[in-house]
Amino acid sequence: MDSEVRIKRIVLKRMERCIVCHHHFQPDDITIISRESDMWTMLVECTDCHARNFVAAVLNDGDPEEAQMALRRLTERAMREVKEPTLAASFEGDPEPVPGGEPVNASDVLDMFEFLQEFDGDFRSLFDS
């Protein structure tokens, strides 16, 4: 079995369905963006709702921190390239800023995604701690 098929199977084992619409992913839903000796970056796109996920596969002695940075760069680039109007743009005028708050950025979105990957849904224990 070649390495591309093997890595796609590993990704599908970890991300078997879309977190938005629960569509079961297939190997054809994965596009390899870059392939280096110690890290592959991939795009997993749902064929039903078109939700996109960037994935980094760290191989051999690859650096997980570098993989995380690569994912952040991909996410930030994708967000800049989006041409569709956002929900905020559909309102008249500029939205009111939250006092003392900072805008959400791509890093915040990635951090929340990583948190939700491990979150078991138990809000009671989350808020009790």
VEXVEX-290783 format. One line per field, with one value per residue: residue number from 1; z, y, x of N, C-alpha, C in turn. Coordinates in steps of 0.2 Angstrom, whole numbers, always signed. Each point is the difference from the previous one (the first is absolute). Layout:
N
pos: (NUM, ...)
n_up: (Z, ...)
n_north: (Y, ...)
n_east: (X, ...)
ca_up: (Z, ...)
ca_north: (Y, ...)
ca_east: (X, ...)
c_up: (Z, ...)
c_north: (Y, ...)
c_east: (X, ...)
//
This chain:
129
pos: (1, 2, 3, 4, 5, 6, 7, 8, 9, 10, 11, 12, 13, 14, 15, 16, 17, 18, 19, 20, 21, 22, 23, 24, 25, 26, 27, 28, 29, 30, 31, 32, 33, 34, 35, 36, 37, 38, 39, 40, 41, 42, 43, 44, 45, 46, 47, 48, 49, 50, 51, 52, 53, 54, 55, 56, 57, 58, 59, 60, 61, 62, 63, 64, 65, 66, 67, 68, 69, 70, 71, 72, 73, 74, 75, 76, 77, 78, 79, 80, 81, 82, 83, 84, 85, 86, 87, 88, 89, 90, 91, 92, 93, 94, 95, 96, 97, 98, 99, 100, 101, 102, 103, 104, 105, 106, 107, 108, 109, 110, 111, 112, 113, 114, 115, 116, 117, 118, 119, 120, 121, 122, 123, 124, 125, 126, 127, 128, 129)
n_up: (+0, -4, +1, -6, -2, +2, -2, -6, +0, +2, -4, -4, +3, +0, -7, +3, +3, -4, +3, -7, -5, +3, -6, -2, +2, -6, -2, -4, +7, +0, +0, -2, +5, +5, -3, +7, +1, +4, -5, +0, -5, +2, -5, +5, -5, +3, -3, +6, +5, -3, +6, +2, +0, +3, -3, +5, -4, +7, -4, +1, -1, -3, -1, +5, +3, -5, +1, +6, +0, -3, +5, +4, -3, -1, +6, +2, -4, +2, +6, -1, -2, +6, -6, +3, -1, +6, +5, +3, -6, +2, +6, +1, -3, +4, +2, +6, +2, +2, +5, -1, -5, -2, -6, -2, +0, -5, +4, +2, -6, -2, +5, -2, -6, +2, +4, -5, -3, +6, -1, +6, +0, +5, +0, +4, -2, -7, +2, +2, -5)
n_north: (-6, +5, +4, +2, -6, -1, +6, +0, -6, +2, +5, -5, -3, +6, +1, -4, +5, +3, +5, +2, -4, -3, +3, -6, +2, +1, -4, +1, +0, -4, +6, -3, +5, -3, -2, +0, -1, +6, +3, -2, +4, -1, +0, +0, -1, +2, -5, +0, +2, -3, -2, +4, -5, +4, -5, -1, -4, -1, +0, -6, +4, +0, +6, -3, +4, -3, -6, +2, +2, -6, -3, +3, -1, -6, -1, +3, -4, -5, +3, +1, -6, +0, -1, -4, +4, +3, -3, +2, -2, -5, +2, +5, +3, +3, -6, +1, +3, -6, +4, +2, -1, -6, +2, -5, -4, -2, +2, +5, +0, +0, +5, +4, +0, +1, +5, +2, -1, +2, +5, -2, +6, -2, +4, -4, -5, +2, +2, -6, -2)
n_east: (+4, -2, +5, -2, -1, +6, +2, -3, +2, +6, +0, -2, +5, +3, -2, -4, -2, -4, +3, -1, +1, +6, +2, +0, +6, +2, +4, -5, -3, +6, +2, +6, +1, +4, +6, +2, +7, -1, -3, -6, -2, -6, -4, -4, -3, -6, -2, -3, +3, +6, -1, +5, +4, +4, +4, +4, +3, +2, +5, +2, +6, -5, +0, -4, +5, +5, -3, +0, +6, +2, -3, +3, +6, -2, -2, +5, +3, -3, +0, +7, +0, -3, -3, -3, -5, +3, -2, +6, +2, -5, +3, -4, +5, +5, +1, -4, +6, +2, -2, +6, -4, +3, +1, -4, +6, +4, +4, -4, -2, +7, +1, -5, +2, +6, -3, -4, +6, +3, -5, -2, -2, +4, -5, -4, +4, -1, -6, +0, +4)
ca_up: (+0, -1, +6, +0, +2, +7, +4, -1, +5, +7, +0, +0, +7, +5, -2, -5, -3, +0, +7, -1, -2, +1, -6, +1, -5, -5, -2, -6, +3, +3, -5, +3, -2, -1, +2, +1, +3, +7, +1, -6, +2, -4, +0, +0, -2, +0, -6, +1, +3, -2, +6, -1, +6, -1, +4, -1, +2, +2, -1, +3, +6, -2, +6, +1, +1, -6, -3, +3, -4, -7, -1, +1, -6, -4, +3, -1, -8, -3, +3, -5, -7, +0, -3, +2, +6, +6, +4, +2, -6, -2, +4, -2, +4, +4, +6, +6, +3, +7, +4, +3, -4, -6, -5, -1, -5, -3, +5, +5, -3, +1, +7, +2, -4, +3, +6, -2, -2, +6, +4, +0, +1, +7, +1, +7, +2, -2, +3, +7, +1)
ca_north: (+6, +6, +4, +5, -3, -2, +6, +2, -5, +3, +6, -2, -4, +5, +5, -5, +4, +8, +2, +4, -4, -7, -4, -5, +1, -5, +2, +5, +7, +3, +3, +2, +7, -1, -7, +1, -7, -1, +3, +1, +4, -2, +3, -5, +4, -4, +0, +2, +7, +3, +2, -1, -1, -1, -5, -1, -7, +0, -7, -2, +4, +7, +5, +2, +8, +3, -2, +5, +6, +0, +0, +7, +4, -2, +3, +7, +2, -2, +5, +6, -1, -1, +6, +0, +5, -3, +2, +7, +5, +1, +5, +7, +3, -4, -3, +3, -4, -2, +3, -4, -6, +0, -4, -7, -1, -7, -4, -1, -5, -6, -3, -3, -7, -5, -1, -4, -7, -4, +1, -6, +2, +1, +7, +1, -1, +6, +6, -1, +1)
ca_east: (-4, +4, -1, -5, -6, +1, -1, -7, -4, +1, -4, -7, -1, +0, -5, -4, -6, +0, -3, -5, -6, +1, +1, +6, +5, +3, +7, +0, -1, +6, +5, +6, +3, +7, +3, +7, +2, -2, -7, -5, -6, -5, -7, -6, -6, -6, -4, -7, -1, +6, +4, +7, +5, +7, +3, +7, +2, +7, +3, +7, +2, -3, -1, -7, -1, +0, -6, -6, +1, -2, -7, -2, +1, -5, -6, +0, +0, -6, -4, +1, -2, -8, -3, -7, -1, -1, -6, +0, +0, -7, -3, +1, +5, +5, -2, +3, +5, -1, +5, +6, +2, +4, -3, +2, +4, +1, +3, -6, -4, +3, +0, -7, -1, +4, -3, -6, +2, +0, -5, -5, -6, -2, +0, +0, +7, +4, -1, +2, +7)
c_up: (+0, +6, +0, +2, +8, +4, +0, +5, +7, +1, +1, +6, +5, -1, -4, -2, +1, +7, -1, -2, +1, -6, +2, -6, -3, -2, -5, +3, +2, -6, +3, -3, -1, +4, +1, +4, +7, +1, -6, +3, -5, +2, +0, -1, +0, -7, +0, +2, -2, +6, -2, +6, -3, +5, -1, +3, +1, -1, +3, +6, -2, +7, +0, +0, -7, -4, +2, -4, -7, -1, +2, -6, -6, +1, -2, -7, -2, +2, -5, -7, -1, -3, +2, +6, +6, +3, +2, -5, -2, +4, -2, +5, +3, +6, +6, +2, +7, +5, +3, -4, -6, -6, +0, -6, -2, +6, +5, -3, +0, +7, +2, -4, +4, +7, -1, -2, +6, +5, +0, +1, +7, +2, +8, +3, -2, +4, +8, +2, +0)
c_north: (+6, +5, +5, -4, -2, +6, +2, -5, +2, +6, -2, -3, +5, +5, -4, +4, +8, +2, +5, -4, -7, -5, -4, +2, -6, +2, +5, +7, +3, +2, +1, +6, +0, -6, +1, -6, -1, +2, +0, +5, -1, +4, -5, +4, -4, +1, +2, +7, +5, +3, -3, -1, -1, -5, +0, -7, +1, -7, +0, +5, +8, +4, +2, +7, +3, -2, +4, +7, +0, +0, +7, +5, -2, +3, +8, +2, -2, +5, +7, -1, -1, +6, +1, +5, -4, +2, +7, +5, +1, +5, +7, +3, -5, -3, +3, -5, -2, +4, -4, -7, +1, -4, -7, +0, -7, -4, -2, -6, -7, -3, -3, -7, -5, -2, -5, -7, -4, +1, -6, +3, +2, +7, +1, -1, +6, +6, -1, +1, +6)
c_east: (+5, -1, -6, -7, +0, -1, -7, -5, +1, -4, -8, -2, -1, -6, -5, -6, +1, -3, -6, -7, +0, +0, +6, +5, +3, +7, +0, -1, +6, +5, +6, +3, +7, +2, +7, +2, -3, -7, -4, -5, -6, -7, -5, -6, -6, -3, -7, +0, +6, +4, +7, +4, +7, +3, +8, +2, +8, +3, +7, +1, -3, -2, -7, -2, +0, -6, -6, +1, -2, -8, -3, +1, -5, -7, +0, +0, -7, -5, +0, -3, -8, -3, -8, -1, -2, -7, +0, -1, -7, -4, +1, +5, +5, -3, +4, +5, -2, +5, +5, +1, +4, -3, +2, +4, +0, +3, -5, -4, +3, +1, -7, -1, +4, -3, -6, +1, +0, -5, -5, -7, -3, +2, +1, +7, +4, -1, +1, +7, +3)
//
